[in-house]
Amino acid sequence: MTDMQLYYRIQPMNSRHKKVSDQLRQEIEKASISQYELARRIGLDKSVMSRFMHAKSGLSVPKIDAICEELELELRRKRTQAKKA
C-alpha cells in the first residue's frame, strides 16, 4: 500500500478538497505503467481511460476500485467533524 490515501466526502467540495477523480488521475499519471496498460489490466477500453484522464467522463465505482487495487491505493471515507453551533 502506498502512502497516498484517496478520500471522498459526502458534503459539497470546496477549493481545499480535491475530488476523488482528480486525485485518481494524479496517481495514474505517477504510476510506473502507462494509462493504456492500466486500462488493459482492469478490462477498460483505452478510449474510456483516455476520456477519464482528460476529465471528459467518469468511471464506475467497480472500475475505480479496480484501479485502486492495481495501483495499491486505498479509497476510504474521510471523517469530518461537525461544526459547533
Sequence and secondary structure as in RCSB ss.txt:
>XXXX:A:sequence
MTDMQLYYRIQPMNSRHKKVSDQLRQEIEKASISQYELARRIGLDKSVMSRFMHAKSGLSVPKIDAICEELELEL
RRKRTQAKKA
>XXXX:A:secstr
  S EEEE SS   TTS  HHHHHHHHHHHSSS HHHHHHHHT  HHHHHHHHTTSS   HHHHHHHHHHTT EE
EE        
